[in-house]
Amino acid sequence: MATTTEVKPEPGTLSNEEILRYSRHLIMPEVGMEGQQKLKAARVLCIGAGGLGSPLALYLAAAGVGTLGIVDFDVVDYTNLQRQIIHSTADVGRKKLDSAAEKLAAINPFLNIRKFETRLSSENALEIFREFDIIADGTDNFPTRYLVNDACVLTGKPNVYGSIFRFEGQASVFATEAGPCYRCLYPEPPPPGLVPSCAEGGVLGILPGLVGVIQATEVIKLILGKGEPLIGRLLLIDALGMKFRELKLRKNPECPACGTHRTITKLIDYNEFCGIRGEEKPVDAGVPEIQVEELKRRLDAGDDLFVLDVREPHEYQICNLGGHLIPLGDLPKRIHELDSSREIVAHCRSGVRSAKAVTFLQQAGFKKVHNLAGGILAWADRVDTKMPKY
């Protein structure tokens, strides 16, 4: 499952080349030779080689962390390049693991890179985590965050956490012996679909750099045993206002993962725990759908269809099908604009928000309403390939 690059010189000893490379660390009393040797002996696992994983891995590699593991199964996409700075345009279509490993090795040839090309799961997490000292969570979904947390608690590994959305970020250190875990802060996941993903809501490209560097800083502090780690503290970052706030966190004695009477003694089905079925299908099976090819055929035939676009106005400006724009959040107060006697086809970017719109309209008594499967992305892929995708 894992592949490993050639092992470099023995951990704990620094060659003359390494002493020169890390000289700006070595002259700091908080690091020195002893601290740099600790960094070289350390084994850190990064979950993900994306927005957070990019700056996290780059700076840990440059700082001299001896063994860096990366878990990722994705390939580089054009939409990644706005924030995932470890990848370049030439890497599009390439495995993120290979792209990241190449850049990291170029930065520091003394780095031992361990690649895990797999989706992190309840079946492999404990086995992988046991090989490392610190886990840095760069994931973007709730099932994996709870999985990482529980696996860290069960294996006794610190969980250096970060998350991002639009202009806001969070960072903390969970699952230490004295501090709280992720479940102490969030005992239950939010209902499926309540919190949009970065693909649906967007993210400022610079933000994961800011949060990822904070995570890298916390990892290095833990290795060195210096400073005040974010244990028992949740750092809140508002990039738009450039404000930092801090919330004090306490270990919950009733926490099922890290509390006094623990009930979580093994890893569970985290998709089920978060209310997600199968491969995180975003659309309920009960929502009636229409395929993009069928919509195109019927529009060309002049059928009386009402195309409802439930995206935001700034998305409509990027590309549109010429439909009637009512953002999903405005639909309840603008439902009077719709004629229940007409056949309605709702669409959004990918089909997630429009599925919610269809469900709402059905509950409001609309009978002839369909969701455009795959949304405007499917239209751009299969009907109009000249349409821009975002």
C-alpha positions as CSV (number, residue, x, y, z in Angstrom):
1,M,0.0,0.0,0.0
2,A,2.8,2.4,0.9
3,T,5.8,3.2,-1.2
4,T,9.0,4.7,0.2
5,T,11.8,6.7,-1.3
6,E,15.4,5.8,-0.6
7,V,16.2,6.1,3.2
8,K,18.6,8.9,3.9
9,P,21.3,9.2,6.6
10,E,20.5,7.8,10.1
11,P,18.1,9.9,12.1
12,G,19.6,11.8,15.0
13,T,22.9,12.6,13.2
14,L,23.5,15.6,11.0
15,S,25.9,15.6,8.1
16,N,28.0,18.7,7.3
17,E,25.6,19.4,4.4
18,E,22.6,19.3,6.8
19,I,24.3,21.5,9.3
20,L,24.8,24.1,6.6
21,R,21.2,23.7,5.3
22,Y,19.7,24.1,8.8
23,S,22.2,26.7,10.0
24,R,19.5,29.4,10.7
25,H,17.7,26.8,12.9
26,L,20.9,25.7,14.7
27,I,21.8,29.2,15.8
28,M,18.5,29.6,17.6
29,P,18.7,28.4,21.2
30,E,15.1,27.1,21.0
31,V,16.2,24.7,18.2
32,G,20.0,24.1,18.2
33,M,21.6,20.8,17.3
34,E,19.4,18.9,19.7
35,G,16.2,20.3,18.3
36,Q,17.3,19.8,14.7
37,Q,18.1,16.2,15.5
38,K,14.6,15.8,17.0
39,L,13.2,17.1,13.7
40,K,15.3,14.7,11.7
41,A,14.1,11.8,13.9
42,A,10.5,12.8,13.7
43,R,7.8,11.0,11.7
44,V,4.9,13.1,10.6
45,L,1.9,12.0,8.6
46,C,0.0,14.5,6.4
47,I,-3.6,13.5,5.5
48,G,-4.1,15.0,2.0
49,A,-1.8,16.7,-0.5
50,G,-4.3,19.5,-1.3
51,G,-4.9,23.0,0.0
52,L,-3.8,22.5,3.6
53,G,-1.4,19.6,2.8
54,S,0.6,21.7,0.3
55,P,2.1,24.4,2.6
56,L,2.1,21.9,5.5
57,A,4.3,19.4,3.7
58,L,6.5,22.0,1.9
59,Y,7.4,23.7,5.2
60,L,7.9,20.5,7.2
61,A,10.2,19.2,4.4
62,A,12.2,22.4,4.4
63,A,12.4,22.5,8.2
64,G,14.1,19.1,8.2
65,V,11.4,16.7,9.4
66,G,13.1,13.4,8.7
67,T,10.2,11.2,7.6
68,L,7.1,12.7,6.0
69,G,4.2,10.4,5.1
70,I,1.4,11.5,2.8
71,V,-2.0,9.9,2.3
72,D,-3.8,10.8,-0.9
73,F,-5.6,9.1,-3.7
74,D,-6.6,12.1,-5.9
75,V,-5.2,13.5,-9.1
76,V,-4.3,17.1,-9.9
77,D,-7.1,19.2,-11.4
78,Y,-7.1,22.7,-12.9
79,T,-9.4,23.9,-10.1
80,N,-6.7,22.8,-7.5
81,L,-4.1,25.2,-8.8
82,Q,-5.6,28.4,-7.3
83,R,-4.5,27.2,-3.8
84,Q,-2.7,23.8,-3.9
85,I,0.8,25.3,-4.4
86,I,2.7,22.1,-4.3
87,H,1.3,21.3,-7.8
88,S,1.9,23.1,-11.1
89,T,0.0,23.3,-14.4
90,A,2.2,20.6,-15.8
91,D,0.9,18.2,-13.1
92,V,-2.7,18.4,-14.1
93,G,-4.0,14.8,-14.5
94,R,-1.1,13.4,-12.5
95,K,-1.4,11.7,-9.1
96,K,-1.1,14.2,-6.3
97,L,1.2,11.9,-4.4
98,D,3.7,11.7,-7.2
99,S,3.5,15.5,-7.9
100,A,4.0,16.3,-4.2
101,A,6.8,13.8,-3.6
102,E,8.7,15.2,-6.5
103,K,8.5,18.8,-5.2
104,L,9.4,17.7,-1.6
105,A,12.4,15.7,-2.7
106,A,13.6,18.7,-4.7
107,I,13.3,21.0,-1.7
108,N,15.1,18.6,0.7
109,P,17.0,15.5,-0.6
110,F,17.5,14.3,3.0
111,L,13.8,13.8,3.4
112,N,12.4,10.3,3.7
113,I,9.0,10.4,1.9
114,R,6.4,7.7,2.5
115,K,3.5,7.6,0.0
116,F,0.2,6.0,0.8
117,E,-2.0,5.9,-2.3
118,T,-5.3,5.1,-0.7
119,R,-8.4,6.5,0.7
120,L,-8.0,6.7,4.5
121,S,-10.6,4.3,6.0
122,S,-11.5,2.5,9.2
123,E,-9.7,-0.5,7.8
124,N,-6.3,1.1,7.3
125,A,-6.1,4.2,9.6
126,L,-4.8,2.5,12.7
127,E,-2.1,0.5,10.8
128,I,-0.9,3.6,9.0
129,F,-1.0,6.0,12.1
130,R,1.1,3.6,14.3
131,E,4.1,4.2,12.0
132,F,4.1,8.0,12.8
133,D,4.6,10.3,15.8
134,I,2.2,13.2,14.8
135,I,-0.8,13.3,12.4
136,A,-1.6,16.5,10.6
137,D,-5.2,16.6,9.3
138,G,-5.6,18.4,6.0
139,T,-8.9,16.8,5.0
140,D,-12.0,18.7,3.8
141,N,-14.9,16.4,4.9
142,F,-16.5,15.5,8.2
143,P,-16.3,11.7,7.9
144,T,-12.5,11.8,7.5
145,R,-12.1,14.3,10.3
146,Y,-13.9,12.1,12.8
147,L,-12.0,9.1,11.5
148,V,-8.7,10.9,12.0
149,N,-9.7,12.1,15.4
150,D,-10.7,8.6,16.7
151,A,-7.7,6.9,15.2
152,C,-5.4,9.5,16.8
153,V,-7.1,8.9,20.2
154,L,-6.8,5.1,19.8
155,T,-3.2,5.2,18.8
156,G,-2.1,8.0,21.2
157,K,-1.0,10.4,18.4
158,P,-1.5,14.2,18.5
159,N,-3.9,15.5,15.8
160,V,-2.8,18.8,14.4
161,Y,-6.1,20.1,12.9
162,G,-6.9,22.7,10.3
163,S,-10.0,23.6,8.3
164,I,-10.9,26.3,5.8
165,F,-14.0,27.7,4.1
166,R,-14.3,30.9,2.0
167,F,-12.4,33.5,4.1
168,E,-12.4,31.7,7.4
169,G,-10.2,29.0,9.0
170,Q,-9.6,27.1,12.2
171,A,-6.6,25.4,13.8
172,S,-6.0,23.4,16.9
173,V,-4.1,20.5,18.4
174,F,-6.4,17.6,19.4
175,A,-6.1,14.2,21.0
176,T,-3.2,14.8,23.4
177,E,-3.3,13.2,26.8
178,A,-4.1,16.4,28.6
179,G,-6.2,18.2,26.0
180,P,-9.6,17.7,24.3
181,C,-10.2,15.8,21.1
182,Y,-12.2,16.9,18.0
183,R,-15.3,15.2,19.4
184,C,-15.1,17.3,22.6
185,L,-15.6,20.4,20.4
186,Y,-18.0,18.8,17.9
187,P,-19.8,15.8,19.5
188,E,-22.0,15.4,16.5
189,P,-21.5,16.2,12.8
190,P,-23.8,18.7,11.1
191,P,-26.7,17.4,9.1
192,P,-25.6,16.3,5.6
193,G,-25.6,19.2,3.1
194,L,-25.9,21.9,5.8
195,V,-22.2,23.0,5.5
196,P,-21.3,23.4,1.8
197,S,-17.9,22.1,0.6
198,C,-15.2,24.4,-0.8
199,A,-16.3,23.2,-4.3
200,E,-19.8,24.6,-3.6
201,G,-19.0,27.6,-1.4
202,G,-15.5,28.5,-2.6
203,V,-12.3,29.3,-0.7
204,L,-9.9,32.1,-0.9
205,G,-6.8,30.6,-2.5
206,I,-4.4,32.2,0.1
207,L,-6.4,30.9,3.1
208,P,-5.1,27.3,3.1
209,G,-1.6,28.7,3.0
210,L,-2.2,30.7,6.1
211,V,-3.8,27.8,8.0
212,G,-1.4,25.2,6.7
213,V,1.6,27.2,7.9
214,I,0.0,27.4,11.3
215,Q,-0.4,23.6,11.3
216,A,3.2,23.2,10.3
217,T,4.3,25.5,13.1
218,E,2.3,23.5,15.6
219,V,3.9,20.3,14.4
220,I,7.4,21.7,14.8
221,K,6.6,23.0,18.3
222,L,5.4,19.6,19.3
223,I,8.5,17.9,18.0
224,L,10.8,20.4,19.7
225,G,8.7,20.5,22.9
226,K,8.9,24.3,22.8
227,G,6.4,27.1,23.1
228,E,2.6,26.8,23.8
229,P,0.9,24.5,21.3
230,L,-2.8,25.0,20.5
231,I,-3.8,22.3,22.9
232,G,-7.1,23.3,24.6
233,R,-7.3,26.3,22.2
234,L,-9.2,26.8,19.0
235,L,-7.7,29.5,16.8
236,L,-10.3,31.2,14.5
237,I,-9.0,33.0,11.5
238,D,-10.9,35.7,9.6
239,A,-8.8,36.5,6.6
240,L,-11.3,39.1,5.2
241,G,-11.1,41.2,8.4
242,M,-7.5,39.8,9.2
243,K,-8.6,39.0,12.7
244,F,-7.5,36.1,15.0
245,R,-9.7,35.0,17.9
246,E,-9.1,32.2,20.3
247,L,-11.6,29.9,22.1
248,K,-10.6,28.0,25.2
249,L,-11.5,24.3,24.9
250,R,-11.9,21.8,27.7
251,K,-11.6,18.1,27.7
252,N,-15.1,16.7,28.0
253,P,-15.1,14.0,30.7
254,E,-18.2,12.5,29.0
255,C,-16.6,12.4,25.5
256,P,-17.1,8.9,24.0
257,A,-13.7,9.0,22.4
258,C,-11.3,10.5,25.1
259,G,-13.5,10.8,28.2
260,T,-13.5,8.9,31.5
261,H,-15.8,6.2,30.3
262,R,-15.0,5.7,26.7
263,T,-17.4,3.9,24.4
264,I,-15.4,4.3,21.2
265,T,-12.9,1.4,21.3
266,K,-12.7,0.8,17.6
267,L,-13.2,2.7,14.4
268,I,-16.7,2.8,13.0
269,D,-18.5,3.5,9.7
270,Y,-17.9,7.3,9.5
271,N,-20.0,7.9,6.4
272,E,-22.9,6.4,8.3
273,F,-22.1,8.3,11.4
274,C,-22.2,11.6,9.4
275,G,-25.4,10.5,7.7
276,I,-23.8,9.9,4.3
277,R,-24.7,6.8,2.3
278,G,-22.5,5.0,-0.2
279,E,-19.9,7.1,-1.9
280,E,-21.2,10.3,-0.4
281,K,-24.0,10.7,-3.0
282,P,-25.1,14.3,-2.8
283,V,-28.6,13.7,-4.3
284,D,-31.4,11.7,-2.6
285,A,-32.5,8.8,-4.7
286,G,-36.1,10.0,-4.5
287,V,-35.5,13.2,-6.4
288,P,-36.7,13.0,-10.0
289,E,-33.9,13.8,-12.4
290,I,-33.4,14.6,-16.1
291,Q,-30.2,14.1,-18.0
292,V,-28.5,17.0,-19.8
293,E,-28.9,15.4,-23.2
294,E,-32.7,15.0,-22.7
295,L,-32.9,18.7,-21.6
296,K,-31.1,19.8,-24.7
297,R,-33.3,17.7,-26.9
298,R,-36.5,19.0,-25.4
299,L,-35.3,22.6,-25.4
300,D,-34.4,22.3,-29.1
301,A,-37.8,20.8,-29.8
302,G,-39.5,23.8,-28.2
303,D,-41.0,22.0,-25.3
304,D,-42.6,24.3,-22.7
305,L,-40.0,23.9,-20.0
306,F,-39.2,26.4,-17.2
307,V,-35.4,26.3,-16.4
308,L,-34.8,27.3,-12.8
309,D,-31.2,28.3,-11.9
310,V,-30.8,28.1,-8.1
311,R,-27.1,29.3,-8.0
312,E,-25.9,32.7,-6.8
313,P,-25.8,35.8,-9.1
314,H,-22.0,35.8,-9.3
315,E,-22.1,32.2,-10.5
316,Y,-24.7,33.1,-13.1
317,Q,-22.2,35.6,-14.5
318,I,-19.6,32.9,-15.1
319,C,-21.9,30.8,-17.2
320,N,-25.6,30.0,-17.5
321,L,-28.3,28.2,-19.5
322,G,-30.4,31.3,-19.8
323,G,-32.7,30.1,-17.0
324,H,-34.7,32.0,-14.4
325,L,-32.3,32.9,-11.5
326,I,-33.6,32.3,-8.0
327,P,-30.9,31.5,-5.5
328,L,-31.7,28.5,-3.3
329,G,-31.8,30.7,-0.2
330,D,-34.4,33.0,-1.8
331,L,-36.6,30.3,-3.1
332,P,-39.1,30.2,-0.1
333,K,-39.9,33.9,-0.4
334,R,-39.9,33.9,-4.2
335,I,-41.9,30.8,-4.9
336,H,-44.8,32.9,-6.2
337,E,-42.7,33.6,-9.3
338,L,-43.1,29.9,-10.3
339,D,-46.1,28.5,-12.1
340,S,-47.0,25.1,-10.7
341,S,-48.8,24.1,-13.9
342,R,-45.5,24.3,-15.9
343,E,-42.8,21.6,-16.0
344,I,-39.8,22.9,-14.1
345,V,-36.2,21.8,-14.5
346,A,-34.0,23.0,-11.6
347,H,-30.2,23.2,-11.9
348,C,-27.1,24.4,-10.1
349,R,-23.4,23.8,-10.5
350,S,-23.3,20.1,-9.7
351,G,-26.9,19.1,-8.9
352,V,-26.6,19.3,-5.1
353,R,-28.4,22.6,-4.4
354,S,-31.0,22.0,-7.2
355,A,-31.9,18.6,-5.6
356,K,-32.7,20.5,-2.4
357,A,-34.8,23.0,-4.5
358,V,-36.7,20.1,-6.1
359,T,-37.4,18.5,-2.7
360,F,-38.7,21.9,-1.4
361,L,-40.9,22.5,-4.4
362,Q,-42.4,19.0,-4.1
363,Q,-43.2,19.6,-0.5
364,A,-44.9,22.9,-1.6
365,G,-47.2,21.0,-4.0
366,F,-45.3,21.2,-7.3
367,K,-45.8,18.0,-9.3
368,K,-43.9,18.5,-12.5
369,V,-40.4,19.3,-11.3
370,H,-37.0,17.7,-12.1
371,N,-33.4,18.1,-11.1
372,L,-30.8,18.4,-13.8
373,A,-28.4,15.5,-13.0
374,G,-24.8,16.8,-12.7
375,G,-25.9,20.4,-13.1
376,I,-24.2,22.9,-15.3
377,L,-20.9,20.9,-15.0
378,A,-22.5,18.0,-16.8
379,W,-23.9,20.4,-19.4
380,A,-20.4,21.7,-20.1
381,D,-19.0,18.2,-20.3
382,R,-21.6,16.5,-22.5
383,V,-23.6,19.2,-24.3
384,D,-21.6,22.5,-24.7
385,T,-17.9,21.8,-24.3
386,K,-17.1,25.5,-25.0
387,M,-18.9,26.5,-21.8
388,P,-16.5,27.5,-19.0
389,K,-16.4,25.3,-15.9
390,Y,-15.7,26.4,-12.4
